[in-house]
Amino acid sequence: MRELIADMDVSNVIGIVGVSLYIANYTALQTGFVRGQGYVYPTVCLIAASCVLASLMQDFNLSSAVIQITWIAISIIGITRMYVLGVTSRFSSQERLFLSHMANGLPEHRARALLDSGMWLDATPGTVLTREGQPVDHLSFVASGTANVIVNDKTIATSGAGMAIGEITYLSGEPATATVEVAEQMHLIRFEADKLRTFLQKNQDIAAVLEQNMANHLRSKLVSMSETASQAPVPASAKSAAA
C-alpha cells in the first residue's frame, strides 16, 4: 500500500480527493446530513468535479471531462439560483416574526415557499379560531392582536403576537383542547391542515424544521400556561377548606 501511494503522482491524488468528495457528499445527502436545497451539496459537487477534471490533465479522457464540466456547470447554476432567490426574498416584519418562531433555520428561499403555502387573514373580535372538542382543520400563527384561550367556559390564557394556534391538534390529530376566541383585531397567517401536510410531504427539509419549531413552541407554551395557573389566586372557599 505504501509503495502504491508513493508511486502516485499529484494528478492521481487530486483525482482520488475528488472521487472521495463525490462519495462523501452523496452519502451525506442520502443520510440527511446535507440538503439538496442548500449551498453545501452543490459546492462540494463543484469542488469534487474540479478535482477530477484537474486529474484528467495528466491522462485526458474526453467522456470523463465532459461529465465533470457538466457537473461544474450545473453546480454553478444551482449556487447562483439559490443566491438570487435569497437576495430577492424579501420578508415583512410580520413574516419575519413567523419565521423566527416557526421556521428558524430554514434558508430564505425555502422559508418563502412555506409562507406562500399559507394565507394572511384579518380576524375581528369575537371570531372563534378553534372550538373546544371539535376538529381543527388549520394551523394559525398570530402576527398581531390577541385572543382568549377558553377551557370549560373559563379563560385560562391569552394568545398574542408570536403565538401559534392549533399546533397541538396538528401534531396529534385530536380535537381542539380549548376554544380560542379573538379579543383584539388580529392579523394572522393560516395554513389549511390537509394542504400543509401535502406540501410538507413533498418538502421534507421544510417539514423537519417546521415540526421541530412547533414542538419547541408547544413546550414553551405549556410551561407558560403551567406557570400562569400556579400563580392564579386561590379562591376563598378553597382557603377555608384548607383551614
PyMOL commands that set and color helices and strands:
alter all, ss='L'
color gray80, all
select helices_A, chain A and resi 2-7+10-30+40-55+62-88+93-102+108-116+167-172+193-202+204-231+236-242
alter helices_A, ss='H'
color red, helices_A
select strands_A, chain A and resi 119-123+128-130+138-151+154-159+164-165+179-192
alter strands_A, ss='S'
color yellow, strands_A
deselect
rebuild
show_as cartoon
